[in-house]
Amino acid sequence: QVQVVESGGGLVQPGGSLRLSCAASGFILDYHAIGWFRQAPGKEREGVSCFSGDDGSTYYADSVKGRFTVGRVAISADNAENTLYLQMNNLKPEDTAVYYCAAKLGSCTYGSSWFVGLDFGSWGQGTQVTVSS
């Protein structure tokens, strides 16, 4: 079945870096998009980045542009198992949140805005990122 599992969160000082991973399995990534989202305490969930599996297009929230990078490391020959990463550099205290990856059918630009996340039906359990000195 469709499954996504995040890992790689932790505590980092402001200005530091972290790399999150999203292990995606049970579906062909070429026909799906993977989104990264985050939710800070007391705030609504927000989109961070989106990766379209069909052509590798990437999209970022304005708040993370130039600091975060999303990419894919294919694992299986049929693309049914993949790992995606979210490289986060120059982290700020406001980046502190639980980070989630999620999958949806189609590209990032298919359907409603990826930033809102309504079309994403398969979510991971989340990983905590804390940016603090």
C-alpha atoms as an extended CHARMM CRD file, in Angstrom:
* protein
*
       133  EXT
         1         1  GLN       CA              0.0000000000        0.0000000000        0.0000000000  PROA      1               0.0000000000
         2         2  VAL       CA              0.9980000000        3.6520000000       -0.3020000000  PROA      2               0.0000000000
         3         3  GLN       CA              3.3420000000        4.5620000000        2.4990000000  PROA      3               0.0000000000
         4         4  VAL       CA              5.5490000000        7.5450000000        3.3250000000  PROA      4               0.0000000000
         5         5  VAL       CA              7.8390000000        7.6980000000        6.3540000000  PROA      5               0.0000000000
         6         6  GLU       CA              9.8580000000       10.7370000000        7.4330000000  PROA      6               0.0000000000
         7         7  SER       CA             13.1350000000       10.7280000000        9.3060000000  PROA      7               0.0000000000
         8         8  GLY       CA             16.0550000000       13.0010000000       10.0940000000  PROA      8               0.0000000000
         9         9  GLY       CA             14.6300000000       15.6130000000       12.4290000000  PROA      9               0.0000000000
        10        10  GLY       CA             16.4460000000       16.9230000000       15.4640000000  PROA      10              0.0000000000
        11        11  LEU       CA             17.7980000000       19.9160000000       17.3130000000  PROA      11              0.0000000000
        12        12  VAL       CA             20.0260000000       22.3670000000       15.4750000000  PROA      12              0.0000000000
        13        13  GLN       CA             21.3720000000       25.8390000000       16.1840000000  PROA      13              0.0000000000
        14        14  PRO       CA             20.2810000000       28.8390000000       14.1240000000  PROA      14              0.0000000000
        15        15  GLY       CA             22.2360000000       28.9500000000       10.8940000000  PROA      15              0.0000000000
        16        16  GLY       CA             22.7310000000       25.2030000000       10.9310000000  PROA      16              0.0000000000
        17        17  SER       CA             21.5560000000       22.5070000000        8.5330000000  PROA      17              0.0000000000
        18        18  LEU       CA             19.4480000000       19.3810000000        8.6230000000  PROA      18              0.0000000000
        19        19  ARG       CA             18.4810000000       16.8450000000        5.9900000000  PROA      19              0.0000000000
        20        20  LEU       CA             15.1130000000       15.1680000000        6.2310000000  PROA      20              0.0000000000
        21        21  SER       CA             14.2710000000       11.9950000000        4.3460000000  PROA      21              0.0000000000
        22        22  CYS       CA             10.9490000000       10.6750000000        3.0960000000  PROA      22              0.0000000000
        23        23  ALA       CA             10.8070000000        6.9640000000        2.2770000000  PROA      23              0.0000000000
        24        24  ALA       CA              7.9960000000        6.5070000000       -0.2410000000  PROA      24              0.0000000000
        25        25  SER       CA              6.7510000000        3.0830000000       -1.2740000000  PROA      25              0.0000000000
        26        26  GLY       CA              3.7600000000        1.3180000000       -2.7700000000  PROA      26              0.0000000000
        27        27  PHE       CA              3.2720000000        3.6440000000       -5.7220000000  PROA      27              0.0000000000
        28        28  ILE       CA              5.0300000000        4.7560000000       -8.8890000000  PROA      28              0.0000000000
        29        29  LEU       CA              6.5880000000        8.1160000000       -8.1470000000  PROA      29              0.0000000000
        30        30  ASP       CA              6.4550000000        9.1220000000      -11.8180000000  PROA      30              0.0000000000
        31        31  TYR       CA              2.6710000000        9.5170000000      -11.4510000000  PROA      31              0.0000000000
        32        32  HSD       CA              2.6900000000       11.2570000000       -8.1060000000  PROA      32              0.0000000000
        33        33  ALA       CA              3.9230000000       14.3100000000       -6.2880000000  PROA      33              0.0000000000
        34        34  ILE       CA              5.5550000000       14.4300000000       -2.8790000000  PROA      34              0.0000000000
        35        35  GLY       CA              4.9400000000       17.4190000000       -0.6750000000  PROA      35              0.0000000000
        36        36  TRP       CA              6.7230000000       18.5730000000        2.4500000000  PROA      36              0.0000000000
        37        37  PHE       CA              4.6490000000       20.3570000000        5.0520000000  PROA      37              0.0000000000
        38        38  ARG       CA              5.1930000000       21.6470000000        8.5460000000  PROA      38              0.0000000000
        39        39  GLN       CA              3.1250000000       22.5940000000       11.5320000000  PROA      39              0.0000000000
        40        40  ALA       CA              4.3660000000       24.6860000000       14.4020000000  PROA      40              0.0000000000
        41        41  PRO       CA              2.6310000000       24.7270000000       17.8080000000  PROA      41              0.0000000000
        42        42  GLY       CA             -0.4720000000       26.8840000000       17.6680000000  PROA      42              0.0000000000
        43        43  LYS       CA             -0.2170000000       27.4160000000       13.9320000000  PROA      43              0.0000000000
        44        44  GLU       CA             -1.8740000000       25.9040000000       10.9230000000  PROA      44              0.0000000000
        45        45  ARG       CA             -0.0940000000       23.4540000000        8.6980000000  PROA      45              0.0000000000
        46        46  GLU       CA              1.7220000000       25.0550000000        5.7840000000  PROA      46              0.0000000000
        47        47  GLY       CA              3.3530000000       23.8150000000        2.6330000000  PROA      47              0.0000000000
        48        48  VAL       CA              7.1420000000       23.8980000000        2.4610000000  PROA      48              0.0000000000
        49        49  SER       CA              8.0290000000       22.2580000000       -0.8410000000  PROA      49              0.0000000000
        50        50  CYS       CA              6.6620000000       19.9990000000       -3.5520000000  PROA      50              0.0000000000
        51        51  PHE       CA              8.3540000000       17.5700000000       -5.9180000000  PROA      51              0.0000000000
        52        52  SER       CA              6.6030000000       16.4110000000       -9.0930000000  PROA      52              0.0000000000
        53        53  GLY       CA              7.5480000000       12.8460000000       -9.9200000000  PROA      53              0.0000000000
        54        54  ASP       CA              6.7360000000       13.1230000000      -13.6240000000  PROA      54              0.0000000000
        55        55  ASP       CA              9.3340000000       15.7320000000      -14.5390000000  PROA      55              0.0000000000
        56        56  GLY       CA             11.2060000000       16.5070000000      -11.3500000000  PROA      56              0.0000000000
        57        57  SER       CA              9.8210000000       20.0440000000      -11.0390000000  PROA      57              0.0000000000
        58        58  THR       CA             10.1920000000       21.5480000000       -7.5890000000  PROA      58              0.0000000000
        59        59  TYR       CA              8.2710000000       24.2630000000       -5.7900000000  PROA      59              0.0000000000
        60        60  TYR       CA              8.9780000000       26.1220000000       -2.5730000000  PROA      60              0.0000000000
        61        61  ALA       CA              7.2000000000       28.3680000000       -0.1450000000  PROA      61              0.0000000000
        62        62  ASP       CA              8.5540000000       31.9150000000       -0.1840000000  PROA      62              0.0000000000
        63        63  SER       CA              9.7170000000       31.5340000000        3.4140000000  PROA      63              0.0000000000
        64        64  VAL       CA             12.1950000000       28.7810000000        2.5100000000  PROA      64              0.0000000000
        65        65  LYS       CA             13.2960000000       29.6950000000       -1.0170000000  PROA      65              0.0000000000
        66        66  GLY       CA             17.0510000000       29.7700000000       -1.3300000000  PROA      66              0.0000000000
        67        67  ARG       CA             17.4990000000       27.8280000000        1.9230000000  PROA      67              0.0000000000
        68        68  PHE       CA             15.6890000000       24.5150000000        1.3440000000  PROA      68              0.0000000000
        69        69  THR       CA             16.1970000000       22.0490000000       -1.4940000000  PROA      69              0.0000000000
        70        70  VAL       CA             14.1160000000       18.9860000000       -2.3160000000  PROA      70              0.0000000000
        71        71  GLY       CA             15.2870000000       16.0600000000       -4.4040000000  PROA      71              0.0000000000
        72        72  ARG       CA             14.9090000000       12.3600000000       -5.0850000000  PROA      72              0.0000000000
        73        73  VAL       CA             17.1190000000        9.3470000000       -4.7830000000  PROA      73              0.0000000000
        74        74  ALA       CA             15.4710000000        6.4960000000       -6.6810000000  PROA      74              0.0000000000
        75        75  ILE       CA             15.8640000000        3.1090000000       -5.0640000000  PROA      75              0.0000000000
        76        76  SER       CA             14.0660000000        0.5090000000       -7.1540000000  PROA      76              0.0000000000
        77        77  ALA       CA             14.2580000000        0.1130000000      -10.9140000000  PROA      77              0.0000000000
        78        78  ASP       CA             10.4850000000        0.4340000000      -11.2740000000  PROA      78              0.0000000000
        79        79  ASN       CA             10.3850000000        3.5730000000       -9.1140000000  PROA      79              0.0000000000
        80        80  ALA       CA              8.0010000000        1.8690000000       -6.6850000000  PROA      80              0.0000000000
        81        81  GLU       CA             10.3290000000        2.6170000000       -3.7980000000  PROA      81              0.0000000000
        82        82  ASN       CA             12.0140000000        5.9820000000       -3.5510000000  PROA      82              0.0000000000
        83        83  THR       CA             13.6170000000        8.2070000000       -0.9890000000  PROA      83              0.0000000000
        84        84  LEU       CA             13.2150000000       11.9440000000       -1.2060000000  PROA      84              0.0000000000
        85        85  TYR       CA             15.1290000000       14.4520000000        0.8300000000  PROA      85              0.0000000000
        86        86  LEU       CA             14.5960000000       17.9520000000        2.0900000000  PROA      86              0.0000000000
        87        87  GLN       CA             17.9280000000       19.6830000000        2.6260000000  PROA      87              0.0000000000
        88        88  MET       CA             17.4490000000       22.5850000000        5.0090000000  PROA      88              0.0000000000
        89        89  ASN       CA             20.2340000000       25.1670000000        5.2990000000  PROA      89              0.0000000000
        90        90  ASN       CA             20.5660000000       28.4030000000        7.2350000000  PROA      90              0.0000000000
        91        91  LEU       CA             17.8240000000       27.2860000000        9.5820000000  PROA      91              0.0000000000
        92        92  LYS       CA             15.9740000000       29.8700000000       11.6320000000  PROA      92              0.0000000000
        93        93  PRO       CA             14.0330000000       29.5660000000       14.8860000000  PROA      93              0.0000000000
        94        94  GLU       CA             10.8330000000       30.1120000000       12.9150000000  PROA      94              0.0000000000
        95        95  ASP       CA             11.5310000000       26.8770000000       11.0310000000  PROA      95              0.0000000000
        96        96  THR       CA             10.8130000000       24.9600000000       14.2310000000  PROA      96              0.0000000000
        97        97  ALA       CA              7.8980000000       22.6170000000       13.5550000000  PROA      97              0.0000000000
        98        98  VAL       CA              6.8600000000       19.0460000000       12.9630000000  PROA      98              0.0000000000
        99        99  TYR       CA              7.6680000000       18.2660000000        9.3490000000  PROA      99              0.0000000000
       100       100  TYR       CA              5.5820000000       15.8660000000        7.2790000000  PROA      100             0.0000000000
       101       101  CYS       CA              5.8860000000       14.3900000000        3.8470000000  PROA      101             0.0000000000
       102       102  ALA       CA              2.8230000000       13.3580000000        1.8960000000  PROA      102             0.0000000000
       103       103  ALA       CA              1.9230000000       11.9190000000       -1.4920000000  PROA      103             0.0000000000
       104       104  LYS       CA             -0.7450000000       12.7180000000       -4.0270000000  PROA      104             0.0000000000
       105       105  LEU       CA             -1.6710000000       11.5080000000       -7.4990000000  PROA      105             0.0000000000
       106       106  GLY       CA             -0.5720000000       13.8360000000      -10.2920000000  PROA      106             0.0000000000
       107       107  SER       CA              1.9500000000       16.6480000000      -10.3900000000  PROA      107             0.0000000000
       108       108  CYS       CA              2.3650000000       19.4590000000       -7.8880000000  PROA      108             0.0000000000
       109       109  THR       CA              0.3670000000       21.7670000000      -10.1270000000  PROA      109             0.0000000000
       110       110  TYR       CA             -2.5040000000       19.3310000000      -10.6820000000  PROA      110             0.0000000000
       111       111  GLY       CA             -5.6720000000       20.0620000000       -8.7420000000  PROA      111             0.0000000000
       112       112  SER       CA             -5.7440000000       22.5170000000       -5.8650000000  PROA      112             0.0000000000
       113       113  SER       CA             -2.6860000000       24.4510000000       -4.7030000000  PROA      113             0.0000000000
       114       114  TRP       CA             -0.0210000000       22.0890000000       -3.3780000000  PROA      114             0.0000000000
       115       115  PHE       CA              0.7440000000       24.6150000000       -0.6450000000  PROA      115             0.0000000000
       116       116  VAL       CA             -2.5900000000       23.9470000000        1.0340000000  PROA      116             0.0000000000
       117       117  GLY       CA             -2.1630000000       20.1850000000        0.8970000000  PROA      117             0.0000000000
       118       118  LEU       CA             -5.8010000000       19.2160000000        0.3740000000  PROA      118             0.0000000000
       119       119  ASP       CA             -5.0710000000       16.7680000000       -2.4580000000  PROA      119             0.0000000000
       120       120  PHE       CA             -2.4580000000       14.8350000000       -0.5010000000  PROA      120             0.0000000000
       121       121  GLY       CA             -3.9650000000       11.6020000000        0.7940000000  PROA      121             0.0000000000
       122       122  SER       CA             -1.0380000000        9.6940000000        2.2290000000  PROA      122             0.0000000000
       123       123  TRP       CA              0.7860000000       11.2890000000        5.1290000000  PROA      123             0.0000000000
       124       124  GLY       CA              3.7250000000       10.2790000000        7.2500000000  PROA      124             0.0000000000
       125       125  GLN       CA              3.8690000000       10.4590000000       11.0180000000  PROA      125             0.0000000000
       126       126  GLY       CA              6.0420000000       13.5770000000       11.0930000000  PROA      126             0.0000000000
       127       127  THR       CA              9.4930000000       14.3910000000       12.4170000000  PROA      127             0.0000000000
       128       128  GLN       CA             10.3320000000       17.1940000000       14.8440000000  PROA      128             0.0000000000
       129       129  VAL       CA             12.7420000000       19.9330000000       13.8190000000  PROA      129             0.0000000000
       130       130  THR       CA             13.8200000000       22.3550000000       16.5340000000  PROA      130             0.0000000000
       131       131  VAL       CA             16.0190000000       25.3450000000       15.7700000000  PROA      131             0.0000000000
       132       132  SER       CA             17.3230000000       26.8620000000       18.9590000000  PROA      132             0.0000000000
       133       133  SER       CA             20.5130000000       28.0770000000       20.5660000000  PROA      133             0.0000000000
